[in-house]
Amino acid sequence: MTLNIVQQIAKQLIPSKRMLSSLIMAAVLLVWSVQTAQTASRVKDIAEFEGIRDNILVGYGLVVGLNGTGDSLSNSPFTEQSLESMLERLGVNTSGETIKTDNTAAVIVTATLPPFQRQGTKIDIVVSSLGDAADLTGGTLIVTPLMAADGEIYAVAQGTVTVAGYTAGGEAETVTKGVPTTARIANGAIVERELGFDLAALTSLRISLRNPDLTTSRRIAQAVNEYIGNQVAESADPSTVVLNLEGSKRDNMVDLLADIEQLMVDPDQIARVVIDEQSGIIVIGKEVKVDTVAIAQGNLTVRITETPQVSQPGPFSENGETVVVDRTDVQVSEDDDRKLTVLNKAVSLQDLVDGLNALGIGPRDMISILQAIKAAGALQAEIELM
């Protein structure tokens, strides 16, 4: 009686073949999902939404109050003209007068206007010397309009500049740290004009991929449609996904984008090898494959060493003469320890690196080998030279 009970319990605890297959399949799917989650990226990290972008501003102005380190007006006529124009606007007439000052510098002011920046908010600016000023330390930027590419003024800058570098020295030596002719002003510009872009009122919008790719574009569209439950996204080209607000059950485009930017997508990329020959840097993408190829690397080195010696006659010799005798040592090294390595078809990135490292190859020689493999048609990747 007890044996039968034990057998029945054992049958219940031991899974059947069908149940075991289901458990294995579930485990495989779990591992695959974990690996996919580790390589996936958010949509907001691999793409940009139309209209949500920075805008570049630039302006021309004057920095005053310098301690004799400004532009020399004789070498910078634009500084003199700007100074005269500024004084005239302030009611000071300098027509026909010669201005001599080295406390003023002409500068270019640059700034980045973030998207949807409202009127009255402040942004940081960068001030860069335009003339032959030596140092902008202690200067003050006077009112400078900042314009965008359309010629309209979007901000006005003014404030005391902050220089990270400095210059100090005397008659015989000068020490310079950093770049004293470039400065920053935190919150140095006030936004006076807003960009007319109503994101919430849009019924359709485009998503632009930072790295255009057909597969990635389609994956984004599929992820959006699967999440929303309707066909609201369509891949238009390798760099663009078009969104339609209709059918998304969202009141405006902001709500739709807030959901989409957090979706996880596994971006695809072409097989590429990036090479910087000057620094010897090699970056190999994970999709790089190599067909069957044999690689041998060896260098012929000829070393010639001259060690001349002095030959003197024996003591009390009447006909002897001191001469210099040449001694030449020639050594030829063919690197016989180098071996021929065979890389099998469709090896992975790790196999390629291991095979090249087995030859004792440095980065410089590896660059030449990768280019030779590509020339032989065995490297299934694009080589990009920096």
FIMINU-286141 format. One record per residue (C-alpha): residue in three letters; residue number from 1; x, y, z. Coordinates in steps of 0.02 Angstrom, whole numbers. Example, Ala and Ser with C-alpha at 12.3 -4.5 7.8 and 13.67 -1.06 7.14 Angstrom:
% FIMINU-286141
   type   seq       c1       c2       c3
    ala     1      615     -225      390
    ser     2      684      -53      357
This chain:
% FIMINU-286141
   type   seq       c1       c2       c3
    met     1        0        0        0
    thr     2      139      120       45
    leu     3      237       76     -114
    asn     4       89      119     -224
    ile     5       69      289     -140
    val     6      252      328     -167
    gln     7      241      280     -351
    gln     8       91      392     -377
    ile     9      180      540     -294
    ala    10      335      511     -400
    lys    11      232      511     -560
    gln    12      157      677     -510
    leu    13      328      755     -471
    ile    14      419      692     -627
    pro    15      363      795     -779
    ser    16      311      711     -938
    lys    17      409      730    -1100
    arg    18      285      857    -1165
    met    19      295      958    -1005
    leu    20      485      947    -1008
    ser    21      490     1012    -1187
    ser    22      377     1156    -1137
    leu    23      491     1199     -992
    ile    24      644     1198    -1104
    met    25      558     1308    -1233
    ala    26      504     1429    -1097
    ala    27      683     1437    -1032
    val    28      750     1471    -1206
    leu    29      623     1610    -1233
    leu    30      667     1684    -1064
    val    31      854     1687    -1105
    trp    32      818     1761    -1277
    ser    33      708     1897    -1202
    val    34      841     1941    -1073
    gln    35      976     1953    -1208
    thr    36      862     2060    -1317
    ala    37      824     2175    -1171
    gln    38     1009     2197    -1137
    thr    39     1047     2251    -1316
    ala    40      889     2354    -1345
    ser    41      884     2543    -1334
    arg    42      746     2668    -1303
    val    43      672     2755    -1455
    lys    44      721     2924    -1381
    asp    45      904     2869    -1379
    ile    46      914     2816    -1562
    ala    47      794     2939    -1645
    glu    48      736     3119    -1641
    phe    49      561     3188    -1655
    glu    50      522     3319    -1786
    gly    51      520     3495    -1711
    ile    52      606     3445    -1548
    arg    53      777     3513    -1592
    asp    54      903     3644    -1542
    asn    55      929     3806    -1639
    ile    56     1097     3894    -1661
    leu    57     1111     4080    -1622
    val    58     1254     4198    -1663
    gly    59     1291     4382    -1635
    tyr    60     1428     4513    -1645
    gly    61     1469     4623    -1496
    leu    62     1599     4713    -1392
    val    63     1681     4667    -1228
    val    64     1736     4820    -1128
    gly    65     1829     4846     -965
    leu    66     1984     4745    -1010
    asn    67     2147     4786     -921
    gly    68     2246     4836    -1075
    thr    69     2224     4665    -1157
    gly    70     2096     4715    -1289
    asp    71     2110     4741    -1476
    ser    72     2235     4864    -1546
    leu    73     2125     4979    -1650
    ser    74     2260     5001    -1782
    asn    75     2257     4813    -1820
    ser    76     2070     4789    -1793
    pro    77     1974     4923    -1889
    phe    78     1808     4833    -1860
    thr    79     1830     4858    -1673
    glu    80     1855     5045    -1698
    gln    81     1703     5058    -1810
    ser    82     1595     4960    -1688
    leu    83     1655     5069    -1543
    glu    84     1612     5229    -1637
    ser    85     1439     5162    -1683
    met    86     1404     5113    -1504
    leu    87     1456     5283    -1437
    glu    88     1347     5371    -1565
    arg    89     1195     5269    -1510
    leu    90     1233     5324    -1332
    gly    91     1241     5507    -1384
    val    92     1430     5526    -1393
    asn    93     1494     5602    -1555
    thr    94     1670     5544    -1602
    ser    95     1668     5592    -1786
    gly    96     1840     5652    -1843
    glu    97     1921     5601    -1679
    thr    98     2056     5470    -1658
    ile    99     2011     5340    -1530
    lys   100     2154     5260    -1435
    thr   101     2104     5123    -1316
    asp   102     2156     4945    -1282
    asn   103     2018     4902    -1160
    thr   104     1891     4846    -1291
    ala   105     1881     4685    -1393
    ala   106     1767     4634    -1535
    val   107     1691     4463    -1504
    ile   108     1578     4334    -1583
    val   109     1440     4273    -1466
    thr   110     1366     4100    -1494
    ala   111     1224     4010    -1404
    thr   112     1108     3861    -1422
    leu   113      922     3892    -1405
    pro   114      840     3733    -1335
    pro   115      673     3677    -1406
    phe   116      516     3759    -1337
    gln   117      614     3889    -1239
    arg   118      492     4021    -1179
    gln   119      510     4209    -1183
    gly   120      602     4278    -1033
    thr   121      703     4121     -995
    lys   122      893     4128     -993
    ile   123     1022     4026    -1088
    asp   124     1211     4011    -1079
    ile   125     1324     4095    -1208
    val   126     1504     4079    -1268
    val   127     1609     4233    -1307
    ser   128     1757     4219    -1426
    ser   129     1881     4355    -1472
    leu   130     1879     4412    -1653
    gly   131     2030     4529    -1657
    asp   132     2203     4524    -1580
    ala   133     2148     4539    -1398
    ala   134     2264     4445    -1280
    asp   135     2143     4411    -1136
    leu   136     1958     4435    -1100
    thr   137     1975     4419     -910
    gly   138     1877     4551     -816
    gly   139     1780     4609     -968
    thr   140     1595     4643     -985
    leu   141     1493     4602    -1138
    ile   142     1375     4743    -1183
    val   143     1203     4717    -1260
    thr   144     1221     4597    -1408
    pro   145     1072     4535    -1512
    leu   146     1081     4350    -1558
    met   147     1008     4297    -1725
    ala   148      960     4129    -1800
    ala   149      980     4068    -1979
    asp   150      821     4158    -2031
    gly   151      896     4328    -1983
    glu   152      773     4357    -1840
    ile   153      832     4405    -1665
    tyr   154      785     4274    -1536
    ala   155      890     4326    -1385
    val   156      991     4470    -1314
    ala   157     1155     4440    -1222
    gln   158     1247     4542    -1091
    gly   159     1351     4510     -936
    thr   160     1522     4487     -858
    val   161     1627     4356     -946
    thr   162     1707     4209     -856
    val   163     1875     4151     -925
    ala   164     1946     3981     -879
    gly   165     2124     4016     -942
    tyr   166     2251     4150     -904
    thr   167     2410     4228     -968
    ala   168     2551     4290     -857
    gly   169     2731     4338     -892
    gly   170     2863     4469     -909
    glu   171     2991     4528    -1035
    ala   172     3081     4362    -1054
    glu   173     2946     4231    -1026
    thr   174     2758     4211    -1037
    val   175     2649     4073     -967
    thr   176     2478     4036    -1041
    lys   177     2352     3911     -973
    gly   178     2196     3868    -1068
    val   179     2125     3992    -1195
    pro   180     2103     4164    -1116
    thr   181     2023     4234    -1274
    thr   182     1868     4124    -1254
    ala   183     1744     4147    -1112
    arg   184     1572     4095    -1054
    ile   185     1427     4185     -971
    ala   186     1307     4074     -875
    asn   187     1128     4129     -908
    gly   188     1202     4271    -1008
    ala   189     1062     4288    -1136
    ile   190      875     4318    -1117
    val   191      757     4239    -1243
    glu   192      654     4376    -1326
    arg   193      567     4276    -1462
    glu   194      488     4104    -1459
    leu   195      489     3977    -1599
    gly   196      316     3957    -1672
    phe   197      293     3768    -1662
    asp   198      136     3692    -1584
    leu   199      178     3510    -1555
    ala   200       15     3464    -1469
    ala   201      -89     3522    -1618
    leu   202       -3     3409    -1745
    thr   203      -98     3261    -1818
    ser   204       56     3180    -1897
    leu   205      241     3186    -1858
    arg   206      403     3108    -1919
    ile   207      533     3015    -1816
    ser   208      710     3036    -1883
    leu   209      839     2901    -1847
    arg   210     1012     2962    -1794
    asn   211     1091     2814    -1886
    pro   212      981     2778    -2039
    asp   213      946     2594    -2064
    leu   214      802     2502    -2150
    thr   215      790     2366    -2018
    thr   216      792     2486    -1872
    ser   217      661     2597    -1954
    arg   218      545     2449    -1979
    arg   219      573     2386    -1801
    ile   220      525     2556    -1730
    ala   221      364     2558    -1832
    gln   222      323     2380    -1778
    ala   223      357     2418    -1595
    val   224      245     2572    -1600
    asn   225      102     2482    -1687
    glu   226      113     2334    -1568
    tyr   227      109     2446    -1415
    ile   228      -33     2559    -1476
    gly   229     -132     2414    -1549
    asn   230     -162     2501    -1713
    gln   231      -69     2546    -1872
    val   232      -16     2722    -1822
    ala   233      168     2710    -1877
    glu   234      241     2676    -2047
    ser   235      422     2661    -2102
    ala   236      442     2785    -2246
    asp   237      630     2764    -2277
    pro   238      788     2709    -2185
    ser   239      790     2869    -2082
    thr   240      606     2913    -2060
    val   241      455     2838    -1971
    val   242      290     2931    -1997
    leu   243      166     2939    -1852
    asn   244      -21     2972    -1872
    leu   245     -121     3030    -1721
    glu   246     -282     2956    -1789
    gly   247     -319     2785    -1718
    ser   248     -199     2804    -1573
    lys   249     -334     2850    -1446
    arg   250     -228     2997    -1387
    asp   251     -291     3175    -1369
    asn   252     -133     3257    -1437
    met   253       38     3216    -1509
    val   254      127     3249    -1343
    asp   255       38     3103    -1259
    leu   256       79     2989    -1406
    leu   257      264     3036    -1407
    ala   258      278     3017    -1218
    asp   259      227     2834    -1238
    ile   260      331     2801    -1393
    glu   261      498     2871    -1332
    gln   262      507     2740    -1192
    leu   263      483     2590    -1308
    met   264      632     2473    -1320
    val   265      699     2433    -1494
    asp   266      851     2331    -1545
    pro   267      942     2442    -1673
    asp   268     1027     2358    -1819
    gln   269     1184     2414    -1907
    ile   270     1293     2369    -2054
    ala   271     1456     2276    -2028
    arg   272     1589     2410    -2016
    val   273     1772     2424    -1968
    val   274     1828     2599    -1918
    ile   275     2015     2634    -1931
    asp   276     2114     2785    -1874
    glu   277     2286     2762    -1952
    gln   278     2364     2909    -1861
    ser   279     2329     2844    -1686
    gly   280     2319     2659    -1729
    ile   281     2141     2641    -1662
    ile   282     2033     2501    -1733
    val   283     1848     2480    -1694
    ile   284     1765     2322    -1763
    gly   285     1576     2304    -1764
    lys   286     1492     2147    -1697
    glu   287     1422     2097    -1867
    val   288     1592     2087    -1953
    lys   289     1620     1917    -2034
    val   290     1771     1844    -2123
    asp   291     1771     1705    -2254
    thr   292     1903     1569    -2257
    val   293     2071     1654    -2272
    ala   294     2252     1617    -2227
    ile   295     2352     1756    -2145
    ala   296     2540     1766    -2125
    gln   297     2631     1915    -2055
    gly   298     2819     1931    -2053
    asn   299     2947     2068    -2069
    leu   300     3119     2062    -2147
    thr   301     3237     2162    -2037
    val   302     3416     2203    -2088
    arg   303     3524     2280    -1952
    ile   304     3695     2352    -1994
    thr   305     3807     2407    -1851
    glu   306     3970     2501    -1877
    thr   307     4099     2483    -1737
    pro   308     4264     2555    -1801
    gln   309     4420     2510    -1704
    val   310     4589     2594    -1689
    ser   311     4742     2488    -1740
    gln   312     4909     2545    -1671
    pro   313     5085     2479    -1711
    gly   314     5186     2386    -1583
    pro   315     5301     2475    -1459
    phe   316     5460     2550    -1534
    ser   317     5403     2507    -1710
    glu   318     5490     2611    -1844
    asn   319     5369     2582    -1990
    gly   320     5207     2565    -1896
    glu   321     5059     2682    -1920
    thr   322     4901     2709    -1820
    val   323     4746     2677    -1927
    val   324     4559     2657    -1903
    val   325     4496     2485    -1950
    asp   326     4312     2468    -1999
    arg   327     4210     2333    -1914
    thr   328     4036     2302    -1987
    asp   329     3909     2184    -1912
    val   330     3763     2134    -2025
    gln   331     3613     2042    -1949
    val   332     3461     1984    -2048
    ser   333     3301     1936    -1958
    glu   334     3157     1860    -2055
    asp   335     3042     1829    -1905
    asp   336     3043     1640    -1929
    asp   337     2931     1618    -1776
    arg   338     2786     1695    -1870
    lys   339     2660     1565    -1924
    leu   340     2525     1552    -2054
    thr   341     2354     1563    -1972
    val   342     2195     1502    -2057
    leu   343     2030     1587    -2014
    asn   344     1882     1477    -2056
    lys   345     1731     1537    -2152
    ala   346     1611     1658    -2066
    val   347     1713     1677    -1908
    ser   348     1649     1797    -1778
    leu   349     1727     1957    -1713
    gln   350     1803     1864    -1566
    asp   351     1879     1732    -1681
    leu   352     1953     1867    -1792
    val   353     2032     1959    -1646
    asp   354     2097     1797    -1569
    gly   355     2173     1742    -1734
    leu   356     2263     1906    -1762
    asn   357     2323     1914    -1582
    ala   358     2392     1737    -1600
    leu   359     2513     1805    -1729
    gly   360     2576     1936    -1606
    ile   361     2514     2076    -1718
    gly   362     2507     2255    -1655
    pro   363     2376     2384    -1703
    arg   364     2479     2459    -1844
    asp   365     2506     2291    -1931
    met   366     2326     2240    -1896
    ile   367     2266     2390    -1996
    ser   368     2365     2332    -2148
    ile   369     2302     2153    -2127
    leu   370     2120     2207    -2117
    gln   371     2141     2311    -2275
    ala   372     2224     2163    -2362
    ile   373     2082     2046    -2310
    lys   374     1957     2172    -2378
    ala   375     2054     2184    -2542
    ala   376     2050     1993    -2555
    gly   377     1859     1997    -2540
    ala   378     1859     1895    -2380
    leu   379     1806     2034    -2259
    gln   380     1617     2054    -2264
    ala   381     1615     2228    -2193
    glu   382     1640     2410    -2238
    ile   383     1806     2490    -2192
    glu   384     1794     2673    -2142
    leu   385     1954     2773    -2127
    met   386     1952     2920    -2007
